[in-house]
Amino acid sequence: RGGVPVSRGLHGAPSRLVAAESAVARRFGGWERFLAEAPMCDLFRMEADGERVVVRPLLVSTTQRARILKAARLALAKRLHEEFSMWWRKDRIALPEYTQRRVSWWEHKPPLPFELQIQSRSKDVVKIFDEKFLYKRQLIKARNQKRNELRAEFVAKKKEEVKERERAKIERRDKALAVIGRQRCSGLIGRSP
């Protein structure tokens, strides 16, 4: 199917989307904004066809479609949760630093400093201040420090990629809304205000 013209809509069509018409109209203000939201813009494309705006489906695999629909479900659930959450119930109240440290000791006791740990080794088996052991510990410490630096660089790079993807989604949504705005359409797929 090439696409659904705006003038035709889905009124009277045997579909589960018809039951969602009023909900979509109340929540998003119309089908245009709903289809231009981040997860749904990966399934549909809105184009200007002369005087009317046409919604065209995008070709995606079944697994990709399932992922997109799951992302849409999670995005809608998050939006609903944010609407019904009171501002003063967003998160827990942070404990003072001293209290939080004492509470966390129930699950994770802080390790002893290295100088105290090596003194608890058995004197019968090993020398406490063995030069070979101390040198090996120094190498391990340097290796772990280098590993943490590389991990921090990787995490920063991943955050930049995620930010770029979010920016691209917002740009696509704005472009889709611009097409709708130029056509001065009042409804898209059904009875949108």
Phi, psi and omega in degrees: 000135185287331182156168181250118176292153182296321184294333182283312180066192179242019182294124179086359180280141179285087184213155176284343180292335181296322179293338181272358184303310184292322180295317179294320180295321181287318186281313186255344182090001178152166181292333181300311182290326178296314181285344178269353178294162190307304184287326185285336180290349175276348179258330185230154176231133178258130182230151175273125179236084184072242181274345187241161176258132182245136177263121181244136177284145175265146180279118176224155179287167181294322179291320179294322178296319178297320178295318181295317180293324176295318178296322178295318179298317179293320179295318179293321178295320179294318179296318178296318179297319180293326179291324184265357179272136176282149183298329182274359179249012186301305184225174176287156175285132181288135177282158173299154187303315181298316181294318179298320179296319179292322179293320182291342178294339178296325183261321184224104177284137180291141180290151176291154174300152185301323181298324178283327180296318183288339177283343179272001177287154182291128180285340181285330185268312185228160172282142184293313181254061178285126184297321180297315179295316180297320178295318179297318177297323179294319178295318180297319179297318179294319179297316180294324178295317178296320179298318178295324177295316179296321179296320179295320177297317181297317180296319179296320179295317179297320179297320178296319179296317179296318178297320178295319178297319179296320179296320179295321178295317179296320178297317178297318180297316179297323179294319179294320178291329178294321178298318180292319181295323179293330184275352180051047179268142181261344181212148179220122180054082176104206183255079176268148179288000000 
